[in-house]
């Protein structure tokens, strides 16, 4: 091989290593609770024999490495090594570095143009200035007017252009300041990085994909429910709160969110037989030794060493328990810096018809609350935080945790258009029986609801009556009017009045309870 061809080969090898390291980019990420599956992609051209993926974080799992290649590209052995940051200057440059460099180049061009106009303007000014040896020779009288007009126009054009360029520079400096600030929020430059090298043989151009898992990222579901009282509809918006501290920034990636938990055990626990046996008698020496055994001394060494190795999870994975694995694809490319900052992403909305009413529990509070009952929305809806809006006004926060219920009731704050009046409870104690052996406790509860609206109001009044759980206790209940439903939601003694009130109408309710029990018996639950 001639020196020239040998140099060409060396240059091509160096080019392969550097160009592929620069072109390697994260394209797809599947985010699980506490872990992420990352796909890096790089281009391979005919004749290449080595590919390097650089700037991988130390947190990535080398055992999870998986390589995929397009047709015509074969790969051989894969090696992983740790590289010091001093030998990897391109790593840890921040998520906005490329945009910053582009803006800096653009600013340099604008500034060069500004300087050029400044030089031209200085030249125009010098045309009328005297020379070092005296006064500059005057022009012919016929050309003085044309020359003066030409100089005036040239000077005016340069001054206007200088002003425009100054404004452009001001705008570019503002954009650069924002990008540089954002760049500081990305992954910090680490002391070491990982590098993955592959031997390849390419018969045609194509792409090489490196898949691996990295710890640190996570996501949890979040929801937003908005009640439109005019149309009796509830708009449910499903959100995902994501965050990542993987050590590498994600810029323009295709993101998927999965409810699967790769860290969970895939095998069920092994059963064992349940054996009951008789232990031999405890010897006296064993008893003494057993009684004298000292308690273990608590030391902080083991705990501290574990705390140093185990990072605190970003999200609680328990919110995904009891659900089947589901994936959500984010439509638009996503930018996520490795800085633990939480970002909300929309997973879609559904608008549903609702039965809107006001619920009152007089024994608990003299207030009415707006409720909306909807059918369970389609799809998988995991437990998560819930923001509640009524007619576009935030009314509070709750938790979405509906389980397998088909009908879901959401609360949307107090209803000030209903006036709830609760009379003081009347109680009386007496004895009955031939010898006064029975104790009698009576309660009278009365309450009313007034509709202050100019429209019809649907109400649901809930009252819990005493329930005897012992045959020695007798409970008698009388209601006026009779409840619409008893044992509401399979809860014994819980009664419901459901009705509508016209504008200005007042509805009154009364409940009489009598509890009879042996006088010498201790009773719980009396008020």
LUMDO-662985 format. One line per 10 residues: number of its first residue (from 1); their letters; for each residue x, y, z of C-alpha. Coordinates in pm, whole numbers, plus 32768, in hexadecimal, padded with zeros to 4 digits. Example, Ala and Ser with C-alpha at 12.3 -4.5 7.8 and 13.67 -1.06 7.14 Angstrom:
% residues 2
1	AS	84CE:7E3E:830C  8557:7F96:82CA
END
This chain:
% residues 527
1	XXXXXXXXXX	8000:8000:8000  808D:8152:7FA1  80B8:8267:80A8  7FA2:832B:8003  7EA7:820D:800A  7F0A:81B7:8172  7ECB:831F:81DA  7D7E:8316:812A  7D1C:81DC:81E8  7D81:8278:8335
11	XXXXXXXXXX	7CBE:83B2:82E0  7B8A:82E5:8288  7B99:8226:83D2  7BBA:8367:8497  7A9C:83FA:83D2  79C2:82CC:841D  79FB:82E9:8594  79C4:845F:85AA  78A9:848A:84B0  77D7:836F:853A
21	XXXXXXXXXX	7806:83E6:869E  7784:853C:8636  7662:84B1:8568  75E8:83C1:8674  74A1:8447:8706  738A:83D2:87EA  7256:83A2:8712  7160:82D4:87DF  7121:82A5:8952  7027:81C2:89FF
31	XXXXXXXXXX	6FF3:823F:8B60  6F94:8154:8C7B  6F70:819E:8DEF  70D7:81DD:8E5C  7185:8161:8D21  7199:81B2:8BAD  71E4:80EA:8A73  72B6:81C9:898E  72FB:81A1:881A  7428:8251:8783
41	XXXXXXXXXX	7449:825E:8608  7576:82A5:852B  75B7:8295:83B6  769D:8195:8317  7731:81BD:81BD  77CC:80BD:80D6  792B:805D:8138  7919:80B5:82A6  79B0:7FB5:8392  7979:804D:84EB
51	XXXXXXXXXX	7867:8113:8594  787E:81C1:86E4  7762:823C:87BF  77F2:8335:88B4  7777:840B:89D7  769F:82FA:8A70  765F:832B:8BE5  76F3:8245:8CEC  7592:81F1:8D60  753B:812D:8C28
61	XXXXXXXXXX	751F:7FB3:8C4D  7626:7F0B:8B74  7570:7DBE:8B98  7444:7E54:8AE5  7508:7EB1:89A9  745E:7E46:8868  74D0:7EA0:8706  73F5:7EAF:85CE  7468:7EFE:846C  73CA:7F3C:8318
71	XXXXXXXXXX	73EF:7E41:81FD  754C:7E39:816F  75F3:7E8C:82BB  7691:7D80:8391  7731:7DB7:84E3  781F:7CE9:85B3  78A9:7D09:8710  782B:7E1D:87F6  790F:7EB8:88FB  78BE:7FA9:8A15
81	XXXXXXXXXX	79C0:8082:8AC0  79CA:81A7:8BB0  7A5B:82F0:8B2D  7AD7:8410:8C01  7A28:855C:8BC5  7B74:85FD:8B61  7B86:850C:8A3B  7A19:854C:89D6  79FA:86C7:89A3  78BD:869F:88D3
91	XXXXXXXXXX	7800:8603:89F9  7736:86CC:8AF2  771A:87FD:8A14  75AC:883D:8A64  7466:880F:89A3  7473:8963:88F6  75E1:8962:888E  759C:892B:871C  7498:8A42:8712  7586:8B26:87CF
101	XXXXXXXXXX	769A:8AE8:86D1  75AF:8B2E:85AE  753F:8C75:864B  76A7:8CD5:8697  7702:8C9E:8529  75D7:8D6E:84BC  7636:8E81:85AE  779A:8E83:8526  7713:8EB1:83C5  7632:8FD1:842F
111	XXXXXXXXXX	774C:9075:84F2  7837:9052:83C7  7735:90FC:82EA  7711:9213:83EC  788A:9249:83F1  788F:924D:8273  778C:9363:826B  784F:941E:8372  798B:940D:829C  78C7:947F:8169
121	XXXXXXXXXX	7831:95A2:822B  798B:960B:82A8  7A08:9604:8142  78EB:96E3:80CD  793A:97D5:81E6  7AAA:97DB:8185  7A5D:9846:801F  7A13:99A7:808E  7B28:99C3:8192  7C6D:9A80:8145
131	XXXXXXXXXX	7DA5:99BB:80FA  7EE3:99D2:81CA  7F86:9AC0:80CE  7E68:9BB1:80B9  7D0F:9BD3:8027  7C95:9AB8:7F4F  7C7C:9B12:7DDD  7B25:9B8B:7D85  7A51:9AD1:7C8F  79D8:9B60:7B48
141	XXXXXXXXXX	78B0:9C4B:7B7C  77D2:9B75:7A9E  7801:9A41:7B79  77ED:9ADE:7CD4  7674:9AB5:7CF3  7676:994B:7C79  7799:98F0:7D5E  76F8:9994:7E8B  75AD:98E5:7E4C  7658:9795:7E20
151	XXXXXXXXXX	7719:97BF:7F67  75DC:9829:801E  751D:96F8:7FA8  763B:960C:7FFA  765D:969E:8158  74E6:968F:8197  74D3:9525:8120  75F3:94BF:8203  755F:9570:8333  7408:94CE:8304
161	XXXXXXXXXX	74A5:9379:82CE  757F:93A3:8402  7448:93E9:84D3  7399:92B3:844A  74CA:91DB:848A  74E7:9263:85EC  7381:91F4:862F  73CA:909C:859E  74F8:907E:8680  7424:90E1:87AB
171	XXXXXXXXXX	7321:8FD5:8757  742C:8ECC:8721  74D0:8F21:886D  737F:8EF4:891A  7349:8DA0:8877  74AA:8D34:88D1  7475:8D9A:8A3C  733B:8CC1:8A51  73E0:8B95:89AC  7514:8BB0:8A87
181	XXXXXXXXXX	7439:8BBA:8BBC  7379:8A89:8B41  74C2:89DC:8AF8  751F:89F5:8C66  73E8:892A:8CC4  7450:87FA:8BFC  7523:86D4:8C64  765A:8743:8D1F  77AB:86DF:8C93  7805:8599:8D3C
191	XXXXXXXXXX	795E:8522:8DA1  7941:83EB:8CC6  7872:836A:8BA4  783A:821D:8AF9  7897:81CF:8992  780B:80AF:88C5  78D6:803C:8797  7863:7F46:868C  7914:7EA0:8569  783B:7EC5:8432
201	XXXXXXXXXX	7837:7E5B:82C9  7755:7F29:81E6  7707:7ECD:807F  761F:7FF8:8061  75BA:812C:8121  74C9:8107:8243  748A:813E:83B4  750A:8094:84EC  7435:809B:862A  74B6:806B:878A
211	XXXXXXXXXX	73B0:8017:8893  73F2:801E:8A07  734E:8064:8B56  73A7:8180:8C40  7338:81C4:8DA5  72B1:8310:8E24  7189:8373:8D47  701F:8345:8DAD  6EBA:83B3:8D75  6D6E:83BA:8E2C
221	XXXXXXXXXX	6C0D:83F7:8DAB  6B50:8536:8DF4  69F1:85A4:8D94  6925:86DF:8D67  67A8:86DB:8D78  66E3:880C:8D02  656C:8824:8D42  649B:88F8:8C56  6360:8937:8D22  62AB:89D1:8BF8
231	XXXXXXXXXX	62C2:8899:8B1F  62E0:8796:8C38  6420:8709:8BA8  656E:86AC:8C41  66AD:86C6:8B76  67B5:85D6:8BF3  691D:861E:8B94  6A21:8514:8BCB  6B81:8591:8C1A  6CD2:84F6:8C5D
241	XXXXXXXXXX	6DCB:8598:8D4A  6F26:8531:8CD4  7082:856E:8D57  71D8:84DD:8D17  7331:84E4:8DB1  73D7:83E0:8CD4  7510:84AF:8C98  74C5:84EF:8B28  73DC:85F8:8A98  72C4:8593:89AD
251	XXXXXXXXXX	728B:8683:888E  7179:864E:878C  713D:84E3:87EF  700E:840D:87A0  6F89:83BF:88FB  6EB0:829C:896B  6E29:826F:8ACB  6DEB:8110:8B4B  6D3D:8092:8C84  6E13:7F55:8C85
261	XXXXXXXXXX	6F13:7F28:8D98  704C:7E78:8D15  70E4:7E75:8E71  6FD0:7D9D:8F02  7003:7C29:8F2A  6F82:7B66:8DFE  6F58:7A21:8EC1  6E48:79D5:8FBC  6EB1:796F:911B  6EF7:77FD:914F
271	XXXXXXXXXX	6DF6:7749:922A  6E5E:7666:9346  6DAB:7569:941E  6D11:75D8:9567  6D8E:74EE:9676  6D29:74EF:97E2  6DFF:742D:98D5  6E47:740F:9A48  6F8B:74A5:9AC4  7059:73E6:9BC4
281	XXXXXXXXXX	704F:7468:9D2B  7125:759A:9D63  725C:7543:9E2F  72B4:7619:9F5D  7401:7682:9EC5  7356:76E5:9D83  7256:77AD:9E43  7363:786C:9EFE  7425:78AA:9DC0  72EE:7918:9D0C
291	XXXXXXXXXX	7289:7A07:9E21  73E7:7A98:9E3F  7417:7AD8:9CCD  7464:7C4A:9CA9  73AC:7D27:9BB7  746F:7D74:9A7A  7535:7EB6:9A8E  74BE:7FB5:9990  75D4:8042:98BA  75C3:8144:97AB
301	XXXXXXXXXX	76CE:80AA:96CC  75F2:7FBC:9608  74DE:80BD:95DB  75CF:81CA:9568  7676:80E2:946E  7525:8083:93DE  74B8:81EC:93C9  75F3:823C:9306  75A1:8133:9201  7429:8152:91DF
311	XXXXXXXXXX	73A6:8292:9144  7257:831D:91B2  7159:82CF:909F  70C8:83F6:8FE7  6F68:8365:8FE5  6EA4:826B:90B2  6E72:8137:8FD8  6D54:80BA:90B2  6C60:8190:8FEE  6C7D:8094:8ED3
321	XXXXXXXXXX	6C24:7F61:8FA0  6AF4:7E9C:8F34  6AF1:7F16:8DCB  6B4A:7E73:8C84  6C6D:7EFA:8BBF  6C05:801E:8AE2  6CD3:8104:8A05  6C8E:826F:89B1  6D3F:830C:8886  6D86:8480:888F
331	XXXXXXXXXX	6D2E:8514:873C  6E34:8628:8733  6FAD:8609:876F  700A:864C:88D8  7130:8702:8978  7189:868F:8AD8  72C3:8705:8B85  7368:8625:8C87  7320:870C:8DAD  71FC:866A:8E6C
341	XXXXXXXXXX	7113:877F:8DF9  6FAE:86FF:8DDD  6EF6:873F:8C97  6D87:86FF:8C49  6D29:8661:8AFC  6BC7:863E:8A7B  6B51:84DF:8A24  69FF:854B:8998  68A6:85BC:8A09  6748:852A:8A16
351	XXXXXXXXXX	6600:85E5:8A38  64E7:8528:8AE9  637D:856B:8B43  634A:8592:8CBA  6231:8585:8DB4  6267:86C1:8E80  61CF:86E1:8FDC  621D:876B:9134  6269:8684:9257  621D:86DC:93C2
361	XXXXXXXXXX	6283:8616:94F8  61D9:86E5:960D  626A:861F:9730  63CA:8673:96B6  63AF:87D2:9624  62A0:88D4:95E4  6316:8900:947F  62C7:887E:9325  63CC:8803:922F  63B8:87F4:90B4
371	XXXXXXXXXX	63DD:8690:9032  63F2:8601:8ED3  63B8:8493:8E84  6454:840D:8D44  6487:82BD:8CA2  65E0:822B:8CBE  66AE:82B0:8B97  673F:81C0:8A9B  68A0:813F:8AC8  6983:810C:8BF2
381	XXXXXXXXXX	6973:8221:8CF6  6A75:81E8:8E07  6A63:8287:8F5F  6AF2:83E7:8F61  6AC9:854F:8FCF  698C:85FC:8F57  6952:876F:8F21  67E5:87DD:8F24  675B:8908:8E63  65F5:8987:8E61
391	XXXXXXXXXX	659D:8A6E:8D43  6714:8AA5:8D05  6756:8B0A:8E70  6839:8A31:8F46  6778:89AA:9070  6873:88B9:9109  693E:877C:90F0  68EB:8612:9132  6960:84B5:90D2  68E7:83EB:8FA9
401	XXXXXXXXXX	68C2:828B:9032  678A:81EE:8F9F  67EF:8081:8F9C  66F9:7FB6:8ED0  65C4:8091:8F06  64F2:80D1:8DD1  644D:820A:8E5E  6539:8314:8EE0  64D1:843B:8FB7  65B2:856D:8FC4
411	XXXXXXXXXX	6593:868E:90BB  65B2:87F4:903A  65AB:88C6:9176  64A0:8970:9247  634E:89D3:91B7  6300:8B2B:9244  61B4:8B39:918B  6118:8A4A:928A  60D8:8AAE:93F3  60F0:898D:94E9
421	XXXXXXXXXX	6052:89BB:9642  6089:88B6:9752  5FBD:88C1:9895  606B:886A:99DC  604F:86F8:9A1E  5F4F:869C:9B2A  5FB3:8580:9C12  5EF1:84D9:9D2B  5F46:83BE:9E1B  5E46:82ED:9ED9
431	XXXXXXXXXX	5E09:818F:9F5E  5CF8:8093:9F0B  5C93:7F3F:9F87  5BE5:7EC0:A0C0  5D1A:7EF2:A190  5DBA:7FFD:A0B9  5EB1:7F08:A02D  5EB9:7FA4:9ED2  5F66:80E5:9E75  5ECF:81B6:9D5E
441	XXXXXXXXXX	5F95:82B9:9C9A  5ED6:838C:9B9C  5F57:8480:9A95  5E9D:8578:99BA  5F4E:8613:9894  5EB7:8716:97AB  5F4C:87DB:968B  5EDD:889D:9559  5F6D:8901:9409  5F08:8A40:9352
451	XXXXXXXXXX	5F49:8A75:91DF  5FC9:8BD8:91AE  5FF0:8BAD:9037  5F07:8C25:8F28  5F12:8ACA:8E91  5EC3:8968:8F02  5FC0:88C1:8FE8  5FF7:874B:900D  6058:86E6:916E  60C9:85AC:9220
461	XXXXXXXXXX	60A9:85AD:939C  615E:8499:9459  610F:8436:95BF  61A5:8318:9685  60B6:8272:977B  6129:8198:989F  614F:8024:9856  6144:7F14:9960  624F:7E0A:9941  61E7:7D50:9A7E
471	XXXXXXXXXX	6097:7CA5:9AB4  607F:7D3B:9C10  6068:7E98:9B75  5F2C:7F0F:9AC5  5F27:8037:99D6  5DEC:80E2:9953  5E02:81E4:9839  5CF6:82CA:97AB  5D27:83BB:9689  5C5C:84D5:95F5
481	XXXXXXXXXX	5C54:84B6:94CF  5CC0:8351:9490  5E1C:8335:93F9  5E3C:82F8:9286  5F40:81EA:92C6  5FAE:8129:93FA  60FB:807B:9434  619B:815F:9331  62C7:80C4:9280  629A:7F88:9354
491	XXXXXXXXXX	62DB:804C:9495  61DF:7FE2:95A4  6117:8100:9637  6181:8205:9538  604B:82A9:94A3  602A:8392:937B  5F22:848F:9316  5F43:84E9:91A6  5E5C:85F3:9117  5E4D:873A:9057
501	XXXXXXXXXX	5E02:8892:90E3  5D5E:89A5:901B  5DE2:8B07:9031  5DAE:8B87:9195  5D23:8A3C:9213  5D76:89B7:936E  5D83:8842:93BC  5D74:87CA:9528  5DE7:867C:95B0  5DBE:85D8:9704
511	XXXXXXXXXX	5E4C:849C:97A0  5DDF:8401:98F0  5EBB:82F3:9987  5E79:8220:9ABC  5F84:813A:9B4D  5F17:803F:9C59  6012:7F68:9D15  603F:7EBF:9E6B  608B:7FC0:9F75  61B5:7F04:9FFD
521	XXXXXXX	6252:7ED5:9EA3  636B:7FB4:9E2C  6318:803F:9CD4  6401:80D9:9BD3  6398:81C3:9ABB  62A5:829A:9B82  62C4:840E:9B4C
END
